[in-house]
């Protein structure tokens, strides 16, 4: 597995925030899916903002709370963030 179990569990539980239908049914499928779409784990919201900016999203007017509520951003149990490109 490429991602920690707790990250995969968080994605499985919350995948509906980004996708209309489940893209994974178990930890193995979640790991494969996240690997295929090159999901990234970032340490803090500043890194999330930088990630979006580097990928062409204007984040200049966005608050941290708005960034955290983006469908692509999954808050992880350890305070980090998983960013999944839908």
N, C-alpha and C positions, 0 to 999 in steps of 0.2 A: 504494500500500500504506500502511496505517495503522500497521503494526508493523514494527520492524526485521527484516530477513531472518533474523538469528540467533535472534530470539525465535520467529519462525514455525517455523524448523527445530527448535527445542527443543520447541515444542508438538507438532509433527507426530511427532517421535520418541517423545514421552512421553505422548501423548493417552490411551493405555491405562490410565494411572493413575487417570483420572477417568471414562472412558467404556468400556463393554463392547465396543463396535464403533467403528471409526474414524469420525470426523465430518468428516474432511478428508483428501484424498489428495495434495494439492500445496500449494505456498505460497499461491497465490491463494485456494483454498478455505479454507485455515487463516485467512488474513487476513479473509475475509468472515465466517467463523464467529465469530472472536474479536470482530469489530466488532459483529455482531448480538447477541451475549450480553454486550456491554459489558465485556469483560475489561479489567483495569487492570494497568499496570506500576507497581510501587512500588519505591522506592529501597532500602528496608531492612526488616528483620523487624519493627521498631517500627511502621512504616507498615502492614505487613500486619496486625499485632495491632489497630491503630486501625481499619483498614478493616473487619475482622470485627466489632469492637465496635460500630461505627457502623451495621452491618447486622444487629444484634440477636443476635450470637453471644457467649456468655459466654466470655471468654478468660482470666479471672482466674486459673485454676489451670493454665494451659497454659505449658509451657516454650517457649523459642524452637525447640528441636528438634522438639517436638510440632507447633508451628505449621508448620514447614517440611515436615513429613511429611503434612500435610493433603492430601487428593486434589486440592483446588482450587488448591493452591499449586505453581507450577512454578519451580524455581530456574533462573535465567538465567546464561549464561556470564559476564556482566559483574558478577555479584554482586547484581543486582536480582531482583525476583520478579514473575512473572505470576500474577495471580489470576483464575481462570475459574470463573464460577458454573455448575455442572452442571445 
